[in-house]
């Protein structure tokens, strides 16, 4: 496949490498760089001048660092549970960490909570630093829809340093709330909802419910963004809606191709193989031999492992495009396609 295929067909690949930390590549999307340039260029409008430019530069820098730390939280949590994480993409709507935890609800939940967990740890640290700069502790509890009053107090009491650090504290709280109170993919709250349901309802059913809830919230956020004139919210709602829809389509395709992955109880295939035929309760029944049970269990385990690997590859294609597949992953996909044609 041509090397430029992924770039031309996958907008997420329009990024420049920023650096590598602990084996994790950090990339910055081209559109993100353009957005930052526009924000800085227009920051001095309306008589704001150099002060407006300075405030905007600090705000954008703080947001970038906080989002990056948030994504590193996902990556390190994923590695902690035995998964893989090797890429972070920074773009206008936030950050995207390429995490591949083991296919179970507990590992996925820990990976998801690793991001907001970073913000939760930073919140009291920033709050303590704000107080040490002379800003009243009362400013740490503020109206999230009208933060200006608390910000003014922070400037009066703490000067420029107190004001700047207060806004960093505020931005960190917004980032935590934004990720944890909007249950739609790819926001953390959407994934947490799916993973909690997964533990009780199975993977397929949990995805069906979580993506449907996500679509409804995406519509609500989009309408709110249009009414309030918040273009960023509209963009996030569109992206979330598309992501939820893609997840629905991927789930439908995977379930049709691999019935094992669509089972609402992931243990049921091997449980069913151990059940006796209850067609006639009056007749004595005899279960399968130990050898037969062992063979069935091995077949079920092999089918489940194959389905999980296929599901992981399909998620990677959905997220990063065909161009992101390794040679081994391409061979696996080709072999699976050939096997289905033969069947």
Secondary structure, DSSP 4 states (H G I P E B T S, - for coil): --TTHHHHH-GGG-EEEEEEETTEEEEEEHHHHHHHHHHHHTTTGGGTHHHHHHHHHHHHHHHHHHHHHHHHHHHHHHHHTT-EEEEEEEETTEEEEEEE--SSHHHHHHHHHHHHHHHHHHHHHHHHHHHHTT--GGGGS--TT-THHHHHHHHHHHHHHHHHHHHHHHHHHHHHHHHHS--STTSHHHHHHHHHHHHHH-HHHHHHHHHHHHHHHHHHHHHHHHHHT-HHHHHHHHHHHHHHHHHHHHHHHHHHH-TTTT-SSTTHHHHHHHS---S-TTS---PPPHHHHHHHHHHHHHHHHHHHHHHHHHHHHHHH-GGG--HHHHHHHHHHHHHHHH-
